[in-house]
């Protein structure tokens, strides 16, 4: 009898704790906190967005989101090595940010570090799963540079299945076109 009463009280305690506990992650809270800068970045106001996130990094040095968006600003401004640094800092604070892996892979790709880019795109595909076809397309581009043509074609086909038109266009170009004009 006492065991069932203790079990009932424990169940009530767990229910109350569940409804009282804050379920937002630090990344979710930071996205709300930095909404102004994120909007500036979405509108391609790169200079004000960079200034905003530069100040955010100074005020909140433990914020992975602040570093991630400053890295994204750096990437869009073609400052690839600075972007790699900022995105590495973001991932050292929160390694579940799939967009950071994708952005860092793009920065590596633009600096012709293809094995590192492939590794980052592979992580982005794993973290983003089927949310973004961009990760598959970029991984395919890195695989082309690494001479993994068949796997690249598979990645591009997967991206097309997810609705990526750019991947469809890439599939229509060499090295994926198979001797259509060759004489037998």
N, C-alpha and C positions, 0 to 999 in steps of 0.2 A: 504494500500500500504506500509506504513512504517512498519507495523507489519510483513509482508511477507519478507521485506528486512532485518529486524532484525533477523527473523527466519533463513533466508539463511546465514547471517553472522555467526550466532551462530552454524549452522551446519558445516560451513567451519572451525570454531574455534575448534569444537569437533573432526573433522577429522584430523586436524593438530596436536592437542594434543594427539590423539591416536597414531599417527605414530612417534611422537617425544618422548613419554614417554617410560621409561625403564620398561619392563614387567617381568623381572627376580625377583624372590623372594630372600630374603637374604639367604635362604637355597641353592638355585641354585647358587648364587654367591660364597658361601662358598664351595660348592662341586667343583667348578672350582678352587678356591684358594687352596684347600687342596688336589688336584688331586694326588700329589706325595705320600702322606700318604695313600690315598685310594688305590692306586695301590699296595703299600707295603702290605696292609692288604689283598687285593685280592690274592696276591702271597703267603700269609701266612708267611710273614716276620714279626713276631709279635713283636720282641724286637725293631727293627728300627721303626715300625709303632707306637708302644706305645710311644717311645721317641719323634717322630714327633708330635703326637697329644698332648702329655704332654706339649711340647713347644707351640703348637698352642693354647692350653687353656690359657697358661700364657700370650701370646701375644694378644689373642682375647677372653677375658673373657665373652663376650656377645654372642659368637658363639654357637648356639645349635648343629651345625654339628660337631664342634671340640669336644664337650662333648660326643656326640653320638658315634663318632668313637673311642674315648678313652674308653668309656664304652664297646664298642664291643671288643676292644683289651683286656680289663680286663676280659670280659666274656670268650673269647677264651683261656685265660691264667688261667681259673678256679678261678679267684678272684671275687667271686660272689657278696660279699657285696660292694666292690669297684665299680663293674659294676652297681649295683643298684643305688649307689650314683651318679655316672656320668650320667646314663640314666635319673635319676630324675632331675638332673640339666639341661639336654638337653630338657626334656619335659617342664620344667618350663619356658624355653626361647621360645620354639616353640612346641605347643601341637598337631601339625598336622603330626608329624613324626611317621608314622605307624610302621616302623622298630624298633623304640625305645620301643614301647609298647611290641612288640614281644620279643625283647632281654631282656627287664626287666622281662617279664613273664617267660622266660627261667631261668633267674637268681633266681627268686622266686621259681620256680619249683625245681631247683637244691638244694635249701636250705630248701626244704620240707615245703614251705609256700604255700600250694595248693589253698586256697581261694583267696589269693592275685594274685597268678599265673593265676588262672581262670579269674579274673577280668581284668588283663592285656591282656590276650589272646583274651578276648571278645572285648576289645578296638582295638586290632590289627586287628581282623576280620572286625570290622566296618570300620577302616581307610583304610585297604588294599583291602577290598571287595574281588573281585575275581582275584587279582593280584598274590597272593602267597598262595598255598595250605598249606604251613608250619603253618600258623596261625590256620587253621582248625585242623590240626593234633595235634598241641600242646594243643589246647583247648580241644580236645578229650582226650588227656592223662591226663590233669588236671581233666576233668570230671570223668574219671575212678577212680582217687584217691578220688574224692568226692562222689563216688558211684552213678553217674548219667549215667548208662550204655546205656540206650536207646538214650539219647541225644549225648553221645560220639559216638555211632554207626552212627548217622545221620551226625555228623561232619566228621567222617572218610569217609563216602560215598561221601560227598560233596568234600572232598580233592581228592578222587579218580577221581571224575568227572573232577577235574581241572588238573589231570595228575600226581598225587603223588603216586608213586609206594610203598613208605614206608607205606602209609596208607592202601594200598591193603594188604600188608603183615600183618599189625596189625589186619585187619579184619579177617584174617585166623587163628588167635590165640584166646585162651580164653581171655575174657569172651564172645566173639562174636560167637564162634563156638557153635552151638546148638545141643547138644546131638547126634551127628552123630553116635557114637559108643554105645549108650545106647540101652539096650534090652527092648522091650516093655512088 
